[in-house]
Amino acid sequence: MKQKVAVLGTGSWGLALAQTLVENGHEVILWGRDVSQVTELNEYHTNKAYLPEIVFPDTLKATTSMGDAVKDADAVLFVVPTKAIRDVARQFVEVVHTQPVIIHASKGFEQETHLRISEILAEEIPETKRKDIVVLSGPSHAEEVAVHDLTTITAASKNEDYAEYVQELFSNGYFRVYTNDDVIGVETGAALKNIIALGAGAIHGLGLGDNAKAAIMTRGLAEITRLGVAMGADPLTFIGLSGFGDLIVTCTSIHSRNWRTGDMLGKGKSLDEILSSMGMIVEGVSTTKSAYELAQQLEVEMPITEAIYQVLYENKDVNYVIKEMMLRDSKSEKEFDK
């Protein structure tokens, strides 16, 4: 069934998801603040800033008017950086006059409040202006989705009907969507894997080998799971697409901004220098701070996250914090809470 979908955000992931929806036969309008990008998409069907090799369908339209984008929309997809979610949600509430399904495909925690993105959306969007909030997450690089590489992700909601609605909305021959009812686990895995990707990139930048890469990914998954469970997640979620799957793709690919940031840190570049050259948000940097604070609050041990926090926020040397981690007290691998 053809649906009208508003996609809020004209970054690479918003563009790739909008393209998928258009190819599935839906009516899609992209909203963005950048007039030049909106104009380029409407006139030339390209976005050279984010996906320079892609020519988008001419049926994909863009606008700088939030009201025009969400008018009569059956679903509204939020694909903006975590720090912009609350502001964009407030703008949405001011102009929406229907009750669409809210979907988000962003990954992170809000600074200071440590709220997950669905919690922010639930705070800002009254129930009278939404049917449900569904999380869309998993191992997926926009660059690969845009060229139809095979991709599998998860739609998570406590309401199975709306998770299945989003599943049907996006699924096709190259983009397969599974459903999940563990919203906390899906959002937590999506956010925390970016921290571990920073560490995996740093290991590569330092010239360390595959043993070290395997170590940080497996022990990283252990501490992601510890914090997620402390927040109320199902531990099995973390061996699924939005957990281990997303961890693999983010820790091993040059498409990952978090991996690239870590790689440059390992090669001795300063964080300020890296972020100024990146041109896009590196969610793992702010998520590290939130996760570090959450771990202290919930009394969860997260040595890799703590080490990355020390590098990012206390200017400690990468080699020094790695040595400190390796010389920690010996433990059993089965000590789940350690």
C-alpha positions as CSV (number, residue, x, y, z in Angstrom):
1,M,0.0,0.0,0.0
2,K,1.4,3.4,-1.0
3,Q,2.2,5.6,1.9
4,K,3.2,9.3,2.3
5,V,6.4,9.6,4.3
6,A,8.2,12.7,5.5
7,V,12.0,12.2,6.0
8,L,13.4,14.8,8.3
9,G,17.1,15.1,7.6
10,T,19.1,15.3,4.3
11,G,22.3,13.6,5.5
12,S,23.6,10.5,3.9
13,W,21.4,8.1,5.9
14,G,18.3,10.2,5.4
15,L,18.9,10.2,1.7
16,A,19.5,6.5,1.4
17,L,16.4,5.6,3.4
18,A,14.3,8.1,1.4
19,Q,15.6,6.5,-1.8
20,T,14.6,3.1,-0.5
21,L,11.1,4.3,0.3
22,V,10.7,5.9,-3.1
23,E,11.8,2.7,-4.8
24,N,9.2,0.8,-2.8
25,G,6.5,3.0,-4.4
26,H,5.9,5.5,-1.6
27,E,5.5,9.2,-1.8
28,V,8.4,10.8,0.0
29,I,9.3,14.4,0.9
30,L,12.7,15.2,2.4
31,W,13.0,18.1,4.8
32,G,16.3,19.9,5.4
33,R,17.5,23.3,6.6
34,D,20.2,23.6,3.9
35,V,18.7,25.5,1.0
36,S,21.5,24.7,-1.4
37,Q,21.1,20.9,-0.7
38,V,17.4,21.0,-1.1
39,T,17.7,23.0,-4.4
40,E,20.4,20.6,-5.7
41,L,18.2,17.6,-4.9
42,N,15.1,19.0,-6.6
43,E,16.9,20.4,-9.7
44,Y,19.7,17.8,-10.3
45,H,18.6,14.8,-8.1
46,T,22.0,14.7,-6.4
47,N,23.7,15.5,-3.1
48,K,27.4,16.0,-3.8
49,A,28.1,16.7,-0.1
50,Y,27.1,13.3,1.2
51,L,26.5,10.8,-1.6
52,P,28.3,12.2,-4.5
53,E,28.1,9.2,-6.8
54,I,24.3,8.7,-6.5
55,V,21.6,10.1,-8.8
56,F,18.3,9.9,-6.9
57,P,14.9,9.2,-8.5
58,D,13.2,12.4,-9.8
59,T,10.1,11.5,-7.7
60,L,12.1,12.2,-4.6
61,K,11.3,15.7,-3.6
62,A,12.8,18.0,-0.9
63,T,11.7,21.1,0.9
64,T,12.9,23.5,3.6
65,S,9.3,23.8,4.9
66,M,8.6,21.4,7.8
67,G,4.9,22.0,7.4
68,D,4.9,21.0,3.7
69,A,7.0,17.9,4.4
70,V,4.7,16.5,7.1
71,K,1.3,17.5,5.7
72,D,-0.9,14.5,5.5
73,A,2.1,12.2,6.2
74,D,1.3,8.6,7.2
75,A,4.8,8.3,8.7
76,V,7.5,10.7,9.7
77,L,11.1,9.5,9.8
78,F,13.6,11.4,12.0
79,V,17.2,11.1,10.7
80,V,19.0,14.0,12.3
81,P,21.9,14.1,14.7
82,T,21.1,13.2,18.3
83,K,21.7,16.8,19.5
84,A,19.1,18.1,17.0
85,I,16.3,15.6,17.8
86,R,14.6,17.6,20.5
87,D,14.6,20.8,18.5
88,V,13.3,19.1,15.3
89,A,10.6,17.3,17.3
90,R,9.4,20.7,18.7
91,Q,9.3,22.1,15.2
92,F,7.3,19.1,14.1
93,V,4.7,19.4,16.8
94,E,4.1,23.0,15.8
95,V,3.1,22.2,12.2
96,V,1.7,18.6,12.3
97,H,-2.1,18.3,12.1
98,T,-2.4,14.5,11.8
99,Q,-1.3,11.5,13.8
100,P,1.5,9.8,11.9
101,V,3.7,6.9,12.9
102,I,7.0,8.3,14.2
103,I,10.1,6.4,13.1
104,H,13.7,7.3,14.0
105,A,17.0,6.1,12.5
106,S,19.4,8.1,14.6
107,K,21.9,6.6,17.1
108,G,23.0,8.2,20.4
109,F,22.1,9.5,23.9
110,E,21.1,13.0,24.7
111,Q,23.8,14.9,26.5
112,E,23.1,15.7,30.2
113,T,19.8,13.9,30.3
114,H,21.3,10.6,28.9
115,L,17.9,9.9,27.4
116,R,17.5,7.5,24.4
117,I,16.1,9.1,21.3
118,S,12.7,7.4,21.5
119,E,12.4,8.9,25.0
120,I,13.2,12.4,23.7
121,L,10.5,12.0,21.0
122,A,8.0,10.7,23.5
123,E,8.6,13.7,25.8
124,E,8.3,16.3,22.9
125,I,5.5,14.7,20.8
126,P,2.1,14.3,22.5
127,E,0.3,11.1,22.0
128,T,-2.4,13.0,20.1
129,K,0.2,13.8,17.4
130,R,1.6,10.3,16.9
131,K,0.4,6.7,16.6
132,D,3.6,5.1,17.8
133,I,7.4,5.5,18.0
134,V,9.4,2.9,16.1
135,V,13.2,2.5,16.1
136,L,14.9,1.6,12.8
137,S,18.5,0.4,13.4
138,G,21.1,-2.1,12.5
139,P,24.3,-2.7,10.5
140,S,23.9,-0.3,7.6
141,H,26.1,2.2,5.8
142,A,24.3,4.7,3.7
143,E,26.9,4.5,1.0
144,E,26.1,0.8,0.6
145,V,22.3,1.0,0.9
146,A,22.3,3.7,-1.8
147,V,23.8,1.3,-4.3
148,H,21.6,-1.6,-3.3
149,D,24.1,-3.7,-1.4
150,L,22.3,-6.4,0.7
151,T,21.3,-4.9,4.1
152,T,19.4,-6.3,7.1
153,I,18.2,-4.1,10.0
154,T,15.6,-4.1,12.8
155,A,12.4,-2.2,13.4
156,A,11.7,-2.1,17.2
157,S,8.5,-1.2,19.0
158,K,6.6,-2.5,21.9
159,N,3.6,-2.5,19.6
160,E,4.1,-5.4,17.1
161,D,1.7,-4.0,14.6
162,Y,3.7,-0.8,14.1
163,A,7.0,-2.6,14.0
164,E,5.5,-4.7,11.2
165,Y,4.2,-1.6,9.5
166,V,7.7,-0.2,9.3
167,Q,9.0,-3.6,8.2
168,E,6.6,-3.6,5.3
169,L,7.3,0.1,4.5
170,F,11.0,-0.5,3.9
171,S,11.5,-4.1,2.9
172,N,12.5,-5.1,-0.6
173,G,14.9,-7.3,-2.5
174,Y,18.1,-5.6,-1.1
175,F,16.8,-4.2,2.2
176,R,15.4,-6.7,4.7
177,V,13.8,-5.6,7.9
178,Y,13.3,-7.7,11.0
179,T,11.1,-6.8,14.0
180,N,12.0,-6.6,17.7
181,D,10.1,-5.6,20.8
182,D,13.2,-4.6,22.8
183,V,13.4,-0.8,22.1
184,I,15.9,-0.2,25.0
185,G,18.3,-2.9,23.7
186,V,18.1,-1.8,20.1
187,E,18.7,1.9,20.9
188,T,21.4,1.1,23.4
189,G,23.3,-1.2,21.1
190,A,23.1,1.3,18.3
191,A,24.5,4.1,20.4
192,L,27.3,2.3,22.3
193,K,28.8,0.5,19.3
194,N,30.1,3.9,18.1
195,I,32.3,4.1,21.2
196,I,33.9,0.7,20.5
197,A,34.3,1.7,16.9
198,L,36.5,4.7,18.1
199,G,38.6,2.2,19.9
200,A,38.8,-0.2,17.0
201,G,39.9,2.6,14.7
202,A,42.6,3.7,17.2
203,I,44.0,0.2,17.3
204,H,44.3,0.3,13.5
205,G,45.9,3.7,13.6
206,L,48.4,2.4,16.1
207,G,49.3,-0.4,13.8
208,L,48.1,-3.2,16.0
209,G,46.9,-6.5,14.5
210,D,43.9,-8.7,14.2
211,N,44.2,-10.1,17.8
212,A,43.7,-6.6,19.2
213,K,40.8,-5.9,16.9
214,A,39.1,-9.1,18.0
215,A,39.7,-8.3,21.6
216,I,38.2,-4.8,21.6
217,M,35.1,-6.0,19.7
218,T,34.3,-9.0,21.9
219,R,35.1,-7.3,25.2
220,G,33.4,-4.2,23.9
221,L,30.2,-6.2,23.3
222,A,30.4,-7.5,26.8
223,E,30.4,-4.0,28.3
224,I,27.7,-2.8,25.9
225,T,25.6,-5.7,27.1
226,R,26.3,-5.0,30.8
227,L,25.1,-1.4,30.5
228,G,22.2,-2.3,28.3
229,V,20.9,-4.9,30.7
230,A,21.3,-2.4,33.6
231,M,19.1,0.0,31.6
232,G,16.4,-2.7,31.2
233,A,17.4,-4.4,27.9
234,D,17.1,-8.0,26.9
235,P,20.7,-9.4,26.7
236,L,19.8,-11.5,23.6
237,T,19.3,-8.3,21.7
238,F,23.0,-7.6,21.8
239,I,23.8,-10.7,19.7
240,G,21.4,-9.6,17.0
241,L,21.5,-7.1,14.2
242,S,21.4,-3.9,16.3
243,G,24.0,-5.3,18.7
244,F,26.8,-7.5,17.4
245,G,25.8,-6.9,13.7
246,D,26.1,-3.1,14.0
247,L,29.3,-3.5,16.1
248,I,30.9,-5.5,13.3
249,V,30.0,-3.1,10.5
250,T,31.0,0.0,12.5
251,C,34.3,-1.4,13.8
252,T,35.6,-2.7,10.5
253,S,34.7,-0.2,7.8
254,I,36.2,3.0,6.4
255,H,32.6,4.2,5.8
256,S,32.3,4.6,9.6
257,R,33.1,8.1,10.8
258,N,33.7,6.8,14.3
259,W,36.2,4.3,13.0
260,R,38.0,6.9,11.0
261,T,38.1,9.3,13.9
262,G,39.7,6.6,16.1
263,D,42.1,5.7,13.3
264,M,43.3,9.3,13.2
265,L,43.5,9.5,17.0
266,G,45.8,6.4,16.9
267,K,47.9,8.1,14.3
268,G,48.5,11.0,16.7
269,K,46.1,13.7,15.4
270,S,44.2,15.8,18.0
271,L,40.4,15.4,18.4
272,D,39.8,19.1,17.4
273,E,41.8,18.6,14.2
274,I,39.9,15.5,13.4
275,L,36.4,16.8,14.0
276,S,37.1,20.0,12.1
277,S,38.1,18.0,9.0
278,M,35.3,15.4,9.2
279,G,32.5,17.6,8.0
280,M,29.8,15.4,9.7
281,I,28.8,14.6,13.2
282,V,30.8,11.8,15.0
283,E,28.2,10.5,17.4
284,G,30.6,8.3,19.3
285,V,32.4,11.3,20.8
286,S,29.4,12.6,22.7
287,T,28.0,9.1,23.3
288,T,31.3,8.2,25.1
289,K,30.6,11.0,27.6
290,S,27.0,9.9,28.2
291,A,27.9,6.2,28.5
292,Y,30.8,7.0,30.9
293,E,28.4,9.0,33.1
294,L,25.6,6.4,32.9
295,A,28.1,3.6,33.8
296,Q,29.1,5.5,37.0
297,Q,25.5,6.3,37.8
298,L,24.4,2.6,37.4
299,E,27.6,1.2,38.8
300,V,28.5,-0.7,35.7
301,E,32.1,-1.5,34.9
302,M,33.1,-0.3,31.4
303,P,36.9,-0.3,31.1
304,I,37.0,0.3,27.3
305,T,34.5,3.1,27.4
306,E,36.4,4.6,30.4
307,A,39.7,4.4,28.5
308,I,38.2,6.1,25.4
309,Y,36.7,8.8,27.6
310,Q,40.2,9.4,29.1
311,V,41.6,9.9,25.6
312,L,38.8,12.1,24.4
313,Y,38.1,14.2,27.5
314,E,41.2,14.0,29.6
315,N,43.8,14.1,26.8
316,K,45.5,10.9,27.9
317,D,47.8,9.1,25.5
318,V,46.2,6.1,23.6
319,N,49.1,3.8,24.3
320,Y,49.0,4.6,28.0
321,V,45.4,3.8,28.4
322,I,45.7,0.5,26.5
323,K,48.6,-0.6,28.8
324,E,46.5,0.3,31.8
325,M,43.6,-1.8,30.5
326,M,45.9,-4.8,29.8
327,L,47.3,-4.7,33.3
328,R,44.0,-4.6,35.1
329,D,43.3,-7.3,37.7
330,S,42.8,-10.7,36.2
331,K,39.2,-11.9,35.8
332,S,37.1,-14.8,34.5
333,E,35.5,-14.2,31.1
334,K,32.3,-15.4,32.5
335,E,32.1,-12.6,35.1
336,F,29.2,-10.9,33.4
337,D,29.1,-8.0,35.8
338,K,32.9,-7.3,35.5
